[in-house]
Amino acid sequence: MTLQFNRRGGVTVAAVLLLVAASVVVDGFAPRSGLSSVQKIDTEQQQEVSPSALFMARRNMNMLRRAPTKERKPPMNGEIAAGDLRVTTPNAKGKDEPLGVMTRDEALAKAKEMGGLDLILVNPNSDPPVCKIADYSKYRYEKEKKAKEVKKNSKATEVKEVKMSYKIDVHDYEVRKKNCLKFLKQGNRVKCSVQFRGREVQHDKLGFELLDKLAGEMEEICTKEGRPKREGRNLSMIVTPRPEVVKQVNADRRAEEKSKRKSKEQRQQAKKAAAQIALEEAAAATASAAAVKEDSKKIDTGDDLLDLEKDIESSLDDLFGSDDLTDDLFS
């Protein structure tokens, strides 16, 4: 019960009923004095999982599933718009051989004549559009193979970093500059950083001057990507090689790959030649062994004849005796 005083000094008694039932539970709630009501949960309800939680879990799993990527096929055969087409077909060496300009119906008839191949639209933006007569499965395989080779041979540029202090000596500065030039000639971007320690950060003007000096001395092969920027206590600047440097790097890389392929082909040819020589030597050895065996058979046959003649002579000597007249008679 609370007491309220009005302005006239009278006392108005307003009765306010307070619900104090600590031991009574109403609709699953247990009121407490001085504390907010906390809902009681039975052990059976704790073990049960609400349908909403299951729904959210399934929804999250469905969101994590990726939709299957659909293959984007180029327009083929009847999907190509009617009109003049520049038609090509791959030859035995794998290069495209032009067949000339013809209509779509003529190209389809030509593809059917060549063994039921497909007419594939290769370049729709040219005038007239370019189409290729080939087997689509083989065309797709060759395209994927070429893309993999390009991805394998292409080297992603890296970001190299060179750190220094604004109080760097001349010799150390030349070393950092030499490293920068080496990285740039390899086709990489270089991040040049000036580090400040403690109160050195108040001399950031000297750091800007040092980075500008470094970029100016290497401007023949690189360009700056904007002004130097502050990164905490560091001052950094990124330089990239010029297009001609990148072009030369790619040319050198292609030449190196070409030399590697050439040396690999030479090794394979040498292995084939060695295997062929080994086969020829083995065949020659087999032939010589067969000839020796044949000669040995002939020699053995001649020796047998001599032994037979000796046996006949000895038997005749035993039968008629051995004298000069008999020897002259049977000689």
C-alpha positions in Angstrom: 0.0 0.0 0.0 1.3 3.4 -1.0 0.5 6.9 0.5 0.2 9.9 -1.8 0.0 13.5 -0.6 -2.1 16.1 -2.5 -1.4 19.8 -2.5 -4.0 20.6 0.2 -2.1 18.4 2.6 -4.8 15.7 2.6 -3.9 12.2 2.6 -5.3 10.0 -0.2 -4.9 6.4 0.3 -4.6 4.5 -3.0 -4.7 0.8 -2.6 -2.5 -1.0 -5.2 -2.6 -4.7 -5.2 0.9 -6.3 -5.6 1.2 -9.8 -6.9 3.6 -11.6 -4.5 3.2 -15.3 -5.2 6.7 -16.7 -5.2 5.4 -20.3 -4.9 2.7 -19.9 -7.5 3.4 -20.6 -11.2 1.2 -18.9 -13.7 1.4 -20.0 -17.4 4.8 -21.5 -16.9 6.3 -18.4 -15.1 7.6 -18.2 -11.6 7.5 -14.6 -10.3 10.3 -13.5 -8.0 10.5 -10.5 -5.8 13.0 -8.0 -7.1 13.8 -10.2 -10.2 12.3 -10.5 -13.6 10.2 -13.6 -14.3 12.1 -16.5 -15.9 10.3 -19.1 -17.8 10.7 -22.6 -16.5 11.6 -25.2 -19.2 11.1 -28.9 -18.5 13.8 -31.5 -19.3 11.7 -33.0 -22.0 11.4 -29.6 -23.7 15.2 -29.2 -23.5 15.7 -32.4 -25.4 13.3 -31.5 -28.1 14.5 -29.3 -31.0 12.1 -26.6 -32.2 10.9 -26.9 -35.8 12.2 -23.3 -36.5 15.7 -24.4 -35.6 15.5 -27.3 -37.9 14.2 -25.1 -40.7 17.0 -22.6 -40.2 19.6 -25.4 -40.3 18.2 -26.9 -43.5 18.1 -23.4 -45.0 21.7 -22.8 -44.2 22.7 -26.1 -45.7 20.8 -25.3 -48.9 22.5 -21.9 -49.1 25.9 -23.6 -48.8 25.1 -25.8 -51.7 26.4 -24.4 -55.0 24.3 -24.6 -58.0 25.8 -26.7 -60.8 27.6 -24.6 -63.4 25.9 -24.8 -66.8 28.1 -25.1 -69.8 27.9 -22.2 -72.2 27.7 -23.7 -75.7 28.3 -21.6 -78.7 25.6 -21.4 -81.3 25.7 -24.5 -83.6 24.1 -25.9 -86.7 20.5 -24.6 -86.8 21.0 -22.1 -84.0 23.2 -20.0 -86.3 21.4 -17.2 -88.1 20.9 -17.6 -91.8 23.3 -15.6 -94.1 26.8 -15.7 -95.4 29.5 -17.3 -93.3 33.2 -17.6 -93.5 33.8 -21.3 -92.9 37.0 -23.0 -91.7 37.9 -26.6 -90.8 41.0 -28.0 -88.9 43.5 -29.9 -91.1 45.7 -32.9 -90.2 48.2 -30.6 -88.5 45.5 -29.0 -86.3 45.5 -25.7 -88.0 42.4 -24.0 -89.4 42.1 -24.3 -93.2 39.7 -21.8 -94.9 36.9 -23.2 -97.0 35.6 -19.8 -98.2 32.4 -17.8 -97.8 29.2 -19.8 -98.2 25.6 -19.7 -96.9 24.4 -21.4 -93.8 22.7 -24.2 -95.7 25.8 -24.8 -97.9 27.9 -25.0 -94.7 25.5 -27.4 -93.1 25.6 -29.6 -96.2 29.4 -29.4 -96.2 29.5 -30.5 -92.5 27.2 -33.4 -93.2 29.3 -34.4 -96.2 32.5 -34.4 -94.1 31.1 -37.1 -91.8 28.2 -35.6 -89.9 30.3 -32.9 -88.1 29.0 -29.8 -86.4 29.0 -26.2 -87.7 30.2 -24.1 -84.7 30.0 -20.3 -84.6 33.4 -19.1 -83.5 33.4 -15.3 -84.1 30.0 -13.7 -84.5 31.4 -10.1 -84.5 33.4 -10.4 -87.8 31.9 -9.6 -91.2 30.9 -12.2 -92.3 30.7 -14.3 -89.1 33.3 -17.1 -88.8 32.2 -20.7 -88.3 34.2 -23.9 -88.0 33.3 -27.4 -89.2 34.4 -29.8 -86.5 33.3 -32.3 -84.0 32.0 -30.3 -81.0 33.3 -32.7 -78.3 36.8 -32.6 -79.9 36.6 -28.8 -80.3 35.7 -28.4 -76.6 38.5 -30.7 -75.5 41.1 -28.8 -77.6 39.8 -25.5 -76.2 40.0 -26.6 -72.6 43.4 -28.1 -73.2 44.7 -24.8 -74.7 43.2 -22.8 -71.8 45.0 -25.1 -69.3 48.3 -24.7 -71.1 47.9 -20.9 -71.1 47.1 -20.9 -67.4 50.0 -23.2 -66.7 52.5 -21.1 -68.6 51.3 -17.7 -67.4 53.2 -16.6 -64.3 51.3 -14.4 -62.0 53.1 -11.2 -61.0 54.3 -11.0 -57.4 54.7 -8.0 -55.1 58.2 -7.9 -53.8 59.1 -5.6 -50.9 62.3 -3.7 -50.1 62.6 -2.1 -46.7 65.0 0.7 -45.7 65.4 3.6 -43.2 65.5 7.3 -44.1 69.0 7.3 -42.6 70.3 4.6 -44.9 73.9 4.7 -46.0 75.0 5.0 -49.6 76.2 1.4 -49.9 73.0 0.0 -48.4 71.0 2.2 -50.6 72.7 0.8 -53.7 72.0 -2.7 -52.5 68.3 -1.9 -52.1 68.3 -0.3 -55.5 70.0 -3.3 -57.1 67.3 -5.6 -55.6 64.6 -3.4 -56.9 66.0 -3.5 -60.4 66.4 -7.3 -60.2 62.7 -7.7 -59.2 61.5 -5.3 -61.9 63.4 -7.1 -64.6 61.7 -10.3 -63.6 58.4 -8.6 -64.3 57.3 -8.2 -60.6 55.9 -5.2 -58.8 58.0 -3.8 -56.0 56.9 -2.2 -52.8 59.5 0.2 -51.4 59.0 0.9 -47.7 60.7 3.4 -45.4 60.5 2.4 -41.7 60.4 4.9 -38.8 61.1 4.1 -35.2 59.9 6.1 -32.3 60.3 9.8 -32.8 61.8 9.3 -36.3 58.2 9.5 -37.6 58.5 13.3 -37.4 61.0 13.2 -40.2 58.6 11.7 -42.8 59.6 14.4 -45.2 63.0 12.8 -45.6 61.2 9.5 -46.3 59.2 11.1 -49.1 62.4 12.5 -50.6 64.2 9.1 -50.4 61.4 7.3 -52.2 61.1 10.0 -54.9 64.9 9.7 -55.4 64.7 5.9 -55.8 61.8 6.1 -58.2 63.6 8.8 -60.3 66.7 6.7 -60.6 64.7 3.7 -61.8 62.3 5.6 -64.1 63.8 4.0 -67.2 62.3 0.6 -66.4 59.5 1.3 -63.9 56.7 3.8 -63.1 55.1 4.8 -59.8 51.6 3.8 -58.8 50.7 7.1 -57.2 52.4 9.0 -54.4 53.9 7.3 -51.4 51.4 6.5 -48.6 51.6 6.4 -44.9 50.9 2.9 -43.3 51.3 3.3 -39.6 54.9 4.1 -38.9 55.9 3.0 -42.5 55.9 5.0 -45.7 55.4 2.9 -48.8 55.4 3.3 -52.5 54.7 0.7 -55.2 56.5 0.7 -58.6 55.6 -1.4 -61.6 57.8 -2.4 -64.6 57.2 -0.6 -67.9 55.3 -2.4 -70.7 58.4 -2.9 -72.8 60.1 -4.6 -69.8 57.1 -6.9 -69.3 57.1 -7.7 -73.0 60.8 -8.6 -72.9 60.2 -10.8 -69.9 57.4 -12.6 -71.6 59.5 -13.1 -74.8 62.4 -14.5 -72.7 60.0 -16.8 -70.9 58.6 -18.1 -74.2 62.1 -18.6 -75.6 63.1 -20.6 -72.6 59.9 -22.7 -72.8 60.6 -23.3 -76.5 64.2 -24.3 -75.8 62.9 -26.7 -73.1 60.4 -28.3 -75.5 63.1 -28.6 -78.2 65.6 -30.2 -75.8 62.8 -32.6 -74.7 62.0 -33.6 -78.3 65.8 -34.1 -78.9 66.0 -36.4 -75.9 63.0 -38.4 -77.0 64.4 -38.7 -80.5 67.8 -39.8 -79.0 66.0 -42.4 -76.9 64.1 -43.7 -80.0 67.3 -43.9 -82.0 69.1 -45.7 -79.2 66.2 -48.2 -79.0 66.2 -48.7 -82.7 70.0 -49.3 -82.6 69.5 -51.8 -79.8 66.9 -53.7 -81.8 69.1 -53.8 -84.8 72.0 -55.1 -82.7 69.8 -57.7 -81.1 68.6 -58.8 -84.5 72.2 -59.0 -85.8 73.3 -61.0 -82.8 70.4 -63.4 -83.3 71.3 -63.8 -87.0 75.0 -64.4 -86.2 74.1 -66.9 -83.5 71.8 -68.8 -86.0 74.6 -68.8 -88.6 77.1 -70.1 -86.1 74.7 -72.9 -85.1 74.2 -73.8 -88.8 77.9 -73.9 -89.4 78.4 -76.1 -86.3 75.8 -78.5 -87.7 77.6 -78.7 -91.0 80.9 -79.3 -89.3 79.3 -82.1 -87.1 77.9 -83.7 -90.3 81.3 -83.7 -92.0 83.0 -85.3 -88.9 80.4 -88.0 -88.9 81.1 -88.9 -92.5 84.8 -89.1 -91.8 84.2 -91.4 -88.9 81.9 -93.6 -91.0 84.6 -93.9 -93.7 87.2 -94.9 -91.1 84.9 -97.5 -89.7 84.3 -99.0 -93.2 88.0 -99.1 -93.9 88.8 -100.8 -90.6 86.1 -103.4 -91.2 87.4 -104.2 -94.7 90.9 -104.5 -93.4 89.7 -107.0 -90.9 87.8 -108.9 -93.6 90.3 -109.1 -96.4 93.5 -108.3 -94.6 95.7 -105.4 -95.1 98.3 -105.7 -98.0 99.4 -103.5 -100.8 97.3 -105.2 -103.5 94.1 -105.0 -101.5 94.7 -101.3 -100.6 95.2 -100.5 -104.3 92.0 -102.4 -105.2 89.7 -100.6 -102.8 91.5 -97.2 -102.8 
